[in-house]
């Protein structure tokens, strides 16, 4: 019977790759978000910027920190 061997390195590598996808994926989606919001309703841009700032501090910060941790 073949056993499933999960090493600590594999777990850390999974967390690292997941952090890259989540942390940088959000950053790369900002230009699209801003373009759509500006085209649909320019008066909503202050709210879009506040949401982007909130996402940047609460979501991207920990994930970007996890990228450089290993």
C-alpha positions as CSV (number, residue, x, y, z in Angstrom):
1,X,0.0,0.0,0.0
2,X,1.3,3.4,-1.0
3,X,1.1,5.9,1.8
4,X,0.5,9.6,1.5
5,X,3.6,11.4,2.7
6,X,3.2,15.1,3.3
7,X,6.3,16.9,4.3
8,X,6.5,20.2,6.1
9,X,8.3,21.6,3.0
10,X,5.2,20.7,0.9
11,X,2.9,22.5,3.2
12,X,5.1,25.6,3.3
13,X,5.4,25.5,-0.5
14,X,1.6,25.3,-0.9
15,X,1.1,28.2,1.5
16,X,3.7,30.2,-0.4
17,X,2.2,29.6,-3.8
18,X,-1.4,30.3,-2.5
19,X,-0.2,33.6,-1.0
20,X,1.4,34.6,-4.3
21,X,-1.9,33.8,-6.2
22,X,-4.1,35.6,-3.7
23,X,-1.9,38.5,-2.8
24,X,-0.7,39.4,-6.3
25,X,-4.0,38.5,-8.0
26,X,-5.8,41.1,-6.1
27,X,-3.2,43.7,-7.0
28,X,-3.4,42.9,-10.7
29,X,-7.2,43.2,-10.6
30,X,-7.1,46.8,-9.4
31,X,-6.6,48.4,-12.9
32,X,-9.6,46.5,-14.2
33,X,-11.7,47.5,-11.2
34,X,-10.8,51.1,-11.4
35,X,-11.5,51.3,-15.2
36,X,-14.9,49.7,-14.9
37,X,-15.8,51.8,-11.9
38,X,-14.7,55.1,-13.6
39,X,-16.6,54.2,-16.7
40,X,-19.8,53.2,-15.0
41,X,-20.1,55.9,-12.4
42,X,-17.2,58.4,-11.8
43,X,-18.8,59.6,-8.6
44,X,-18.2,56.1,-7.1
45,X,-14.4,56.4,-7.4
46,X,-13.8,57.7,-3.8
47,X,-15.6,54.6,-2.5
48,X,-13.6,52.3,-4.9
49,X,-10.4,53.9,-3.6
50,X,-11.5,53.3,0.1
51,X,-12.3,49.7,-0.7
52,X,-9.0,49.2,-2.5
53,X,-7.2,50.7,0.5
54,X,-9.1,48.4,2.9
55,X,-8.3,45.4,0.8
56,X,-4.7,46.4,0.6
57,X,-4.2,46.6,4.3
58,X,-6.4,43.8,5.5
59,X,-6.0,41.2,2.8
60,X,-2.8,41.9,0.8
61,X,-0.6,42.7,3.8
62,X,-0.7,39.3,5.4
63,X,-0.5,37.4,2.1
64,X,2.4,39.5,0.8
65,X,4.1,39.0,4.1
66,X,3.6,35.2,3.7
67,X,5.3,35.4,0.3
68,X,8.6,36.6,1.7
69,X,8.4,34.5,5.0
70,X,9.7,31.2,3.6
